[in-house]
Amino acid sequence: MNSKIDQAAKARKLIYALLITLVFEGILRKLAPSALSIIIFFLKDVLSLLGLYFILNTKLSETTQNTARLFKILIILMYPLLLYNLFIDPILIVWGGKLYLLYFVVAILMTIAYPPEYEKRFASLSIFLNILIVPAVLTGFLQLNLPPTHWLNRSVGGASLEGFSSAGQLRISSTFSFTGQYSFFLVFASALFFALFFLNIKKLKTTGYYLLIQIGIVLLILMGGFSTGGRTAVLGIFAILGIGLFFIGLRNPFFAVKKLMLPLLLFLFVFPLIQIWKPEYFAAYTERSSGTKNSGVFTRVLEPFSALTNSSMLGNGLGVMTNGSDKVSKYAASIRSTGIWTENDFSTIIWEGGYYLVFVWYGFRLFVISYSYRILRSIKDTNNYSAAAFLLAYIIVQGLIGTLTIQPPIAIYFWICFGALICIQKFGEYDQRKLI
């Protein structure tokens, strides 16, 4: 028993360390000298590798073994591509394998960190994430009140970000390396926040201040989303909320209404007041969401699929199109020196791994979505089902349109949510066994 407790504690430490690294990587890299900045950049990979080493040297439960089998299936499916890349550049096996395979270990770690009897520990993870929201959003607000020349408002390399401003406001990056990563975090945080709000944990909500704290956190998430100036955060948060409520409504619509009525009324009263009080937090988003800036959206959505007509079966090399590949691979450096570049997930996948990778990678993502939906349907407890609905919402959104290939933070968040969904299912089964 003590061994199981120690294993769970070690897995939780790795997950906490990963979250802290992802949230504060950008600001640490801005402060650090260039050599140390590179180490910080790869720290999430080092922690993921430590997680893999830990898993390989740990006695796994049945739940964890079942999750690990999915990882093995993905490795088997990727094997032909890895073998093909051996002849292109052996380094790409490690580099590409990292992007497509490594971060799955986080889902396995989640099942070790939060076994069925550790439901309250899982709540602590969500609370910890809520705590991380506070410095992240407040740092973003601070950026809006600093001049563009301030080091906090510059890129990791020290370049000016004024070219990315809207309505006279910078598109803030908070404690992250760039605006997109801040947006990715807010969407992920919203999914965990909504899950914690519904999660059935006795004695967790013991004070009258709990509801006020929850409302404060959701206001920070939304204000942070609008202050980024981009649609990624705002539409992502509302997509998670909408899809999650849709699944809850399929089983018990009156439960959702009863649970959300008071928070929603308070939100509808407070949020317009904030827009009046701090219009600068919403200026960049309003500017980017109006006028001609939305023109050509349909064209931009369809453009990546044009690569289908001029690709090959196994592509041109895994990981070549990701940042840093030219530093570790001569082949990647030669390709990147020609100016070839893919700016989105689908174009990257088909260029790097061809038709085969499109089939395997998107097929596996669709399988994970289907698998997650079956998990949701199996959950009996209404509260736990509702909590899991928001995790499934995140998995659906990112599984279908997320840039899991070119953005490691999104991949880590994705697999955390997948692992968390499995954990919530087991929490309910454990509670049922205790009642028998």
N, C-alpha and C positions, 0 to 999 in steps of 0.2 A: 504493500500500500504506500509506504514511504517513497519507494522508487517511482510510483505513478505520480505522486505529488511533486517530486523533484523534477520529473520529466515535464509535467504541465507548467511548472514555474519557469523552467528554462525556455520552453517554447513561447510563453507569454513575454518573457524578457526580449526575445528576438523580435517578436511582433511589435512590441512597444518601441524598440530601438529602430525598427524600420519606419514606423510612423513618424517618430521624431526626426529621423534623417530626411524623410521626404518633405516634411513641413519646413524645416530650417536649413535645408541644403543651400538654397539660393543666397540667403543673407550671410551664411558662413563662407560661401565661396567669394562673395563680394569683399569680405573682410580679410580673407586669407591670401597669402602670396600664391603665385600661379602654380608652383609645384604642389603645394598643399591643396589647392583648389581641385586639382585633378584627382587626388586621393579621395576628397570629399565626394566628388562626382561618382566615383566607383564604389562608394561605401555601401550603397543599397545592394550592389551585386555581391560584395563580400559577405554581407549579412545573409543574403539569400543562399550563398554557397555554404555558409556555416549552418544554415537551416537544413540544407540537403545532407551535410555531414552528420548532423544531429539525428535526422530521420533514419539514415542508414545504420546508425549505431544505437537505435532505440527499439525496444520491444513494442510493437504496434498493436493497438486494439483492433477489433474487427471493423469498426467504423473507419479507422484510419487506413487499414489495409484495403478496404473497398475504394476509398478515395485515391490511394496510391496506385491501384490498378488502372484507374483512368489515366493517371500520369504515364504509366507503362504503355498503355494503348497509344497515347499521343507520340511517345518516343518511337514505337514500332512504325507508326504511320509516317513519321519524319525520317526514318532510317534511309530510304532511297535517296532523299535529298541530301542528307548528311554525307552519304557515300559519294554522291556526285560532286559535292563541294570539296571532297578530299582531293580530287584531281584538278580543281580550279585553284584552291589555296587552302591548305589544311587549317590555317588560322581561322577561316570562316566557319569551320565546324564548331569551334568554341564560341566565336563571336555571334554567329547566327543561332546556335543552340541556346545561348543565353537569352536572346530576344524571344524565341518562340517556346522554349521549354522551361527555363530556370524558374520563372516566377510562379509556376504552378505549385512549387513546394510550399508557398505561403498558405494555400488552401489546406494542405496536409498538416502544416504546423497548427492551423486553427483547430483542427479536430483533436490534436494532442493537447493543446493549451486549454481547451474548454470541453472536457469530457462531460457526460450527461449530468453528473452530480455537481457541476461547477457553474450553474446558471447565474449565480450572483457575481461570479468572476467575470462572466461575459458582460454583465451590466457595467462592471467597472471599466471594461474596454470602451464601451460606448460613452461613458461619462468622461473618461480620459480624452477621447476624441473631441467631446464637447468643450473640454478645457483648452485643447489646442486651437479650437476655433477662435477663442477670445484674442490671444496675441496675434494670430494671423490676420483677422479682420481689423483689429485696432492698428496694426502696422500699415495696412492698406489705407486706412483713414489718415494716418500720419503722413503718408506719401502725398496725398492730395493737398496737404498744407505746407509742403516743402517745395523749394524751387527745383526746376528740372536739372539743375547742375549739382544738386546734392547727391552724394554717393549712393544713397538709398534709392534714388530715382534713376540710376544708371544700370546698364546691363552688367552681367558678371564680368565681362571683359573691360568695363569702364566706359563703354560707348554711350552716347546720348540716346534717349528713347523718345525724344520730342517728335520724331517722325511718326510715332504710333499714337499720337494724341488725337482726341476728338472733343469738339466743343470747348477747346481751350484746356481740357483736362487730360492728363496722362492716363494711359491704360496701365493701371498699377499692377505690380507683381507681388506685393506684400513680402513675405519671407521666402518666396520661391524664386526660381531662376528667371522665370518669365510669366507673363500674364496667363497663358494657357494652363500652366501647372497650378496656379492659384485657382482657376476656374474648375479644373479637374478635381481638386481637393474639396471645394465647396459642394460639388454635386455628390461626391462620395460621402462627405460628412452629413449631408441632408438625408441620405438613405439610412445611415446608422442612427441619426437623430430620430427620424420617424419610427424606426424599428424599436428603439429604446422607449419611446413614448407609449407604445402598445404592449411591450413585452410584459408577460405575466410573471412578475417577481414579487413575492410577498414581502412586506415590511420595507420595500425600497422607497415608496412614496409616503413618508411618515409625517411630513410637515406641510403646512399651508403655503410655504414659500416655493414648493416644488413647481407648481404650475407657473408662477411668475418667472422662475428661472428658465423654465422651458420656453416660455414666450420670449424672454430676452434672447435666448440662444437662436430661436428661429428668426427673430428680427435681425440678429447679427448675420446669419447665413444669407438672408435675402438682401440686406443692405450691402453686404460684401459682394454678392452676385451682381447687383446693379452697378456697384462702383467699379467693377472690372471693365465696364464699357463694352463687353462682348455678349453675344447671345449664348455662348457655350454654357456659362454658369446659370443664367436666368432660365433659359428654356430647359436646360438639364434638370434643374431643381423642380420646376413645375411638371416636367415629364415624369419624374420619379413620384411626385405626389399624386399626379393624376392616374398613372398606371397602378400604383399601390392601392389607391381608393377604389379603382375599378375592380380589382381582385377581391377586395374586402366586400364590396357591394354585391359580388356574385354569391357570397355565402350569407352575409348578414348586413344589409344596408343600414338597418336601424341602429346597429351597434356603432357603426362609424359616425352616424349623425349624433348619437348620444355622447360619444367620446370626444368629438371635435367641436361641439356646439359652442361651449364657453370659450375655448382658445380662439376659435374662428371669429367670434364676435369681438373679443378684445383686440385681435389682430386687425380687423377691419376698422376699428376705431383708432388704433395707434399708428398704423403704417402711413395713412395719408398725412397725419400730423408731422411725421418724420420727413416726408417728401417736401412739405412746406418749410420745415425748420432747416433742413440740410439739402437744398436742391442740387448742390454741386456733386453729391454722391450719385445722382441719377443723370447728370448732364451728358456724360460721355455715352451712356447706353441710349439715351433718347436721341442723340445726334446720329449714332450709328444705325439706329432702327428706323430712321425716317428718310423720306426723299428717295434719291436715286441710289442710295447705298445698298438697297436691297435688290436692285436690278441685276439680272443675270444669275440669280440664285439657282434656277432650274438648270441653266447651262453648266454651272460649277458642279452641281450634283452629278450630272451625267458625264462630264468630261473624263473622270478617271476610268470609266468603262471603255473608252476608246482604245485603251491599251490592250484589250482582249484581241484585237485584230492583228497585232504585230508582236505577240509574245511567243515563247517556246514552251515545250513541255515541262522542263525542269529549271527554267530561268537562268539568271546570270550570276548568282552568288548570294547566299544568305547574309544579311546584315550589311551589305555594301552601302545601302542608302541611308544608314543611320549615322548620327553624329559620332565621330571618333573612329570610324572604321578605317579612314585613311591614315590614322596614326599607328594602327597595328598591322595593316595588311598592305603590301606593295601593290597587289592586284586592285584592291579597293581604291588606293591612291591614284592609280593610273586611270581608273574609270572616272573618279570624281574630278580629276584634272581636265577632263574633256568637257565638263560643264553639265553632264547628265545629272538630273536630280528629280526625285519623285516627292511630291509635297503632301500626299495623303496616304491613308492606310492601304486602300485597294491597289493603287498604282505601285506602291512599294512591294506588296505581296506578289503581284503578278510579274513584276520586273525581277524580283529576287528569286522566286521559286516557281514561276511559270504556272501553267494550268494545274499542275499537280498540287502545288501549294495552295492555290485558290480552293481547290476541292477539299484538301485535308484541313486547312486552317479554318475556313468558314464552315465546313462541315462539322468540325469538332465544336466550334462555337455554337452552332445551332443545336448540336447534341447536348451541350451543357445547359442551354436554355430549356430544352425539352426535359432534361433530367431534373432541373431545378423546379420546373412546373409540377412534375410528378411528386417531388418532395413537398411542395406547398400543399397539394391536394391531400397528402397523407397526414397532415398536421390536424389533430382533433381540437385542441384548445383554441378558442376564438381569439384570445389575446396573442398567443404565439403565432397563430395563422396570420393575424393582421401585421405583426412585426415582420414575419417572413415575406409578406406581400411586397414590402418596400425593398427588401433585398433582391427579390426576384425582379422587381421593376428596374433596379440598377443593372442587373445581369442582362436583362432584355435590351435596354438602351445601349449599353456598352458592347454587348455581344453582337448587336446588329450594325451599329454605326460608330462605335468607339475606335480610337486609334491605338489598339492594344499592341500593334506591331512596332510602331515608331515612338511610343510614349511609355517607357517602363513604369512610371507612377500609375497610369491607368491600369496596366496589367496587374500590378500589385493590388490595387484597390479592388479590381474585378475578382481576383482569386480570394481576397479576404472576404468579400461578400458571399462568394460561393461556399467557402468553408463555414462562414457564419450561418448560412442557411441550413447546412447539414447539422450544425451544432443545435440550432433551435429545434429541428425535427427530433433529435435525440433527447433534448430537454423534456419535451412532451412525453416521449415514450418512457422515460425514467420516472416522471411524475405519475404516469398511469400504473407502472409496476408497483410503486409505493402504496397505491390505493388498493391493490389486490391483496 
